[in-house]
Amino acid sequence: MGIKSFQGIRKIIKKEFEAPILVADYMTKKLITFSPDQSILEVMEKFAKYHISGGPVLDNNGFLVGIISEADCMKQISESRYFNQPILDKSVERFMTKEVETIPHDISIFDAAGIFDKHNRRRLPVMKNGILVGQISRKDIVIAALKLSGHNWK
């Protein structure tokens, strides 16, 4: 005689993991920003102090007008030696990248990875309705992928 179960038919519940996969979930929100009239020396000091390699440049109204990086500073260092000029008197505006590629806050980290691959950038400013809300780096995308590995997402 077989064993009967009096519990009835069991409903199989499939657990789905809903991981945060948007850029907004992994971006840096507290940014070190720069202004176009700051000196390159001041920028390099902030890079060293905060252990960063670049950041957004904002105008007086808080709108994104460029991005400054260590590579931009290298141009200044090289020029100052060639022309035998001090680093102090050069402004960020002269060396910053003015045509800034940005990324929307509401795209997935997978789409962001594709943008990083296509444009060969180390960091991208994150925008929401034309306003800077953060910055995402390649490292942030790698960390997000590691957190998601082993999980199923929609």
Stockholm file with secondary structure:
# STOCKHOLM 1.0

chainA/1-154         MGIKSFQGIRKIIKKEFEAPILVADYMTKKLITFSPDQSILEVMEKFAKYHISGGPVLDNNGFLVGIISEADCMKQISESRYFNQPILDKSVERFMTKEVETIPHDISIFDAAGIFDKHNRRRLPVMKNGILVGQISRKDIVIAALKLSGHNWK
#=GR chainA/1-154 SS CCCCCSSCCCCCCCCCCCCCCBHHHHSBCSCCCBCTTSBHHHHHHHHHHHTCSEEEEECTTSCEEEEEEHHHHHHHHHHHHHTTCCSTTCBHHHHSBSSCCCEETTSBHHHHHHHHHHHTCSEEEEEETTEEEEEEEHHHHHHHHHHHTTCCCC
#=GC SS_cons         CCCCCSSCCCCCCCCCCCCCCBHHHHSBCSCCCBCTTSBHHHHHHHHHHHTCSEEEEECTTSCEEEEEEHHHHHHHHHHHHHTTCCSTTCBHHHHSBSSCCCEETTSBHHHHHHHHHHHTCSEEEEEETTEEEEEEEHHHHHHHHHHHTTCCCC
//
